[in-house]
């Protein structure tokens, strides 16, 4: 079924390009003619450094799927060759490497570039923020992608939204967290804007690459960790060390990932290849929303029933403390970081306007 589905998707995308008559230049030396009837395309092979291992459920596995699909739908004229974290550069260095041209493209998430500017985190996820559908609406129709192009362009990068996850889990803890005071003094791996919130509540946060988290948790270098969705967390085996698993993922109601092209590499691609990448990424976003929703309950059930994981939902008091701390982060960062304020103003304006629909258009669960 998966093979048939991929062929149908490939045929559909190729047909779309044939009808559109896409084509263009291209700079490499090997030429090939597309079955879709497009003009001759030069073969392009690009090095894609991944921040996530290929074995990581949902995120990593779809990196391999993306590479395979692009090669197939381009009739072999374009290949994004997937490289594991560390094969070319460390996972957290994939985006800077693309910026410098050390690699052609990074398969990563904007939050891993937040050391350059915290405002980049908005293009991954926002505490108490939008779910996948609303985030995509802001990016595509609310000016988000235009701001991302401007900000990343200043670093010689072209970002293409290309993978997405459902809400993440809130974290793994060795001991039950019964009050805000229980958080104080914990050493915790935390990602993105949510780390700023946890810092305010007395947690000592640090960002670790995905492949380094389990060992740090096992050795006691950290006391707790958040990472991703249950299906991804299960594949990393965090349940072997920590048994208290917290929800909801207030820090990441969804998580967006991108292809980050070196801008010179992107500009060298033909219009056909650029369009093929963009359309294929759109298809992957849709598929990952469906796959993400379908695979979380089985992972949670397996960890609970077979591995003794205790699933918790944060109390109102603790969630309110997170929310209050997030408000303080917004106020402080907006006052000191012009990019942060610019992105937050755009994001929050869209959410305010969306609220009339969001509050009335859906049944309350």
N, C-alpha and C positions, 0 to 999 in steps of 0.2 A: 504493500500500500504506500509506504514512504517513497519508494522509487517511482511509482506511478504518479504520485502527487508532485514530486519534484519535476518530472517530465512535463506535466501539465502546466506547472508554474513557468517552467522554462519556455515552453511553447507560447504561452500567453505573453510573456515579456518580450520575446523575440518578435512576435506578431505586432505588438504595440510599437516597437521600434521600426519595423518594416513599414507600417502605415504612416508613421510620423516622418519617415525618410531621414532619420538621424544619420549624421556622418561627421567627418571632420578630419583634422590633421593627424597627429601622432608622430612620435619621434623615434621609435625603435626600428630595427632593421628588418625584422621578419614579417612578411605580410600574409594575410589570410582573408578569405572572403566569407562573410557571414551567410548562414542559411536563410536569414531573414530577408535577404535581398538588399542589404545595405551595401554601400560602397566598400571597397577594399580597406581593411583595417590592418594596421601594423600591430604585431604581437607585442604586448607589454607585460613584463613580469615585475611585480613590485614586492619589496620586502615588508611584510606586515608584522610588527612586533606586538605581541599580545601582553596585556597586564594580567591575564587570567589563564591558568592551565587548561588545556583542551579537555581534561577529564572533569572539570568543574561543571556540574549539572546546570543546565539552562544557559548560563553566561558563557562558559568555555565551549560547551558542545555546539552552541550556535555560532561561535567564531569559526569553527571548522566547517559547519554547514554553509556559512556565508562564503567562505573561500571556495568551496566546491560548487556552489550555485553560480557564483559570478563566472567561474571558469566555464561552466556548462552553458549558461545563457549567452555568453559572449562567443560561443563556438570556438573556445580555446584562444581567443585573441587577447584576453585579459586575465591575468592571474594575480591574486593577492595571496602571496605565499605566507602561510601562517607559521610564525615562529613562537615557540614557548617562551614564557618569562625566563630571562637569564640566558637564552640562546644567543641573542644579539645584544640586549641591554637588560638590566634588572627591570622587573615589571613596573615599578613606580617611576622609572625613567623613560618609559616608552614615548610619552608625549614630548618631553624636552628633546629626545633624540629625533623625533619627527621635525620639530622646530628647527633643529640644527642641520637636518638633512642626513644624519647618521643612519636613519631608516627612512623608508618612503612613506610609511603610514603606521599609525599606532591604533590598535584595537583596545580602547581603554575608556575611562570615564573622566569627565571634566574635573571631578573632585580631586583626582590625583594630581591636578595642576594647581591646586589651591595654594600651594606654597609660593607660587608666583603672585597670585592675587586671590584672596578669599572669595571674591565675587564670582570666580569661575564655578564655585560649588553650586550655584543656582541652576546650572545647566545639567546637573545630575539629580539633585533632590533638595527639598526645603523642609525643615521641621514644620509639622502641622500644615503641610502644603498640599498641593494638588495631586489627585490620583492621575493615572496614566492618560486617560482621555482628556482631562482638563489641561494637563501639562503639554500634551501634543497640540492642543488648540492654541495655547499661548505661544508656543514655538512657531507654529505654522501661520497663525492668523492674528496673533497679538503682538508681533514685533520681536519675539524672543530670538528667532534665528538670525534676524538682522543684527541684533546686538551681539550675539555670539560671533557672527562673521567679523564684525568690527573688532571685538576684543581679541579673538584668536588671530585675526589677520595681522594685528600689531606684533604678533610673535611668529609670523611666517607660517601659519597653520590655517587649513580649511577644515572646519568640522562638519561632519555629516551624521545626524542622528541615525543610529543603526541597530541598537538593541535596547531592550527595556525589560524591567522586571515588575512583578506585582509588589504589594507592600512587603517590606522586609520585617524580619523578626527584630525585636528590640534588644536582645542580647542574651548571652549565656553567663550564668553566675554559679559559683560553687555553693553559695548559701542563699537562702530565701531572703529577698529584700522586702521588709515589712514597712519601712518608713524611709523618708528622705535621708534621715541621719545614717541609715545603713549604707548609703552610697559613699559617704565621706571617707577618704583615705584609700579607696579602691584604686588599683592600677588597671586600666582598661584600654584595650584596643578600641578606638572609635574613629569613625570616618566623617568627613565633611563638616557641615555647619552644626550638626548635632554634637560634635566634640566640644564646641564652644559652650553649648548648654551644659554639658556634663562637667566641664571645668568649673563653671559657676556654682555647681552643687558639690564641689569638693572632690571630684574624681580626677585623678591624674591620668590624662588621656595621652595616647600616642598612636600614630598611624603606622601600621605594619602592612607589608605586602601580603596578599592572600596566602601565598605559600609558606609564609613565616609564622602565621597565627597559631596553628595547632601546637607547634613545638614550644612557643612562648607560653601558651596556656598550660601545657603539660609540665613544663619545667618550673612554673610558678613565677616567671618573669612578669606575667600579667595575671590578675585575679579573675578577670572577666573579659568578654569580647562580644562585640556585635560584628556581623559580617554581611549576611545577605538573607535570601529567602530560605524557608525550611529545606527545600530540595537541594539547594547549594550547600547549606550548612551540614546537611546529612552526609553529603559526599566528602566533606572535610573531617567528619567524625568528631566534632566538638563534644558530642554526647558522651564520649568515652571519659572525659575529664570533668565536665560540668553537667549537672542534672537539672538545674533550674532555668527554664527557657521562657523568656518574657515577650509579651505582646501587649498592645499593638506597636508596630514600628513607627512611632510618632515622628521619628527623625527622617524617615524615608517612606512616604506613602506610595512612592514608586521610585525607580532609579533608572535614569537614562544613561545609555552609553553611546559612544560615537566612533566613527572612523575619523582619525585626525591625520589628514594628509599634509605632508610638507607642501607649502603653497606653490612652490616652483614645480614640484611634481604634478600637483593638481592642474596647474595651468598648462602643462605640457600634454595633458591627455586630450584625446579627440572629444568632440561634443557627444559622439555616440557612447564612448566609454564613460564619460561623466554622467550622462543620462541613465545608462545601464546601472551604474553604482547607486544612483539616487533612487531609482525605481526598485531595485533589488532590496535596498535598505528599507524602503517603505513596506515591502512585502514581509520582510523579516520582523519589523515592528509589530505588524498585525498578527503574525504567527506566534510571536513570543508572548503577546498578551494572552492568547488562547492557551498556549502551552503552560505558561506560568500559572494561570488560574487552575488548570487541570491537575497539576502535579504537586501542589503544596499539601493538600489534605492527606494523600497517601504517605508522604514523607513524615508529616507530623504524627500520623497514626502509627507508623512503623517505629519511630523513635520512642513514642510513649509506651506502646504495647510490648515491644521487644527489648528496649534498652532502658526502661525505667525513667524516662525523662518526665519531669513534672512541668506541665504547661500552665503558665500564670498569665493573668491579665492585670495590668497595672491598676492600682487603686486610683480613685478620682483625686485624692490628695497628691499622689506622686505625679500624675499626669498634669495637674494644675501647676505643680512646682516646675515641671519641664516647660510648660507653656509660658509661665511668668519669666523664667530665665531666658527663654527665646526672645521675648519682647525686649529684654534688656540688651541682648546681643544685637538685635536689629537697631536699637537706638544708638548704641555705642559705635557700631561699625558704619552706620549711615553717616554719623558725624565725622568720622575720620577717613573714610574711603569713598571717593567720588564714584568709582565704578560700582561698588556695592550699592550705593544709594540709587544709581541709575537703573541697575538691574532690578533691585527690589521695588522701586517705584513702578516700573513697567509691569512686573509680575503681579504686584498687589493691586494695581489699577485694573488689570484684566480680571483678576479674581473677584474684585468688588463688582464689576459689571456682569460677570458670569453668575454671581450668587443668586440673582432673581430666577434664573433657569435652574441652577444647581439645587436650590432649596425646594423648588416646586415640581421639577420635571421627573423626579424619581421617587419611588416608594421608599419610605424609611424602613430599614431592616430591623 
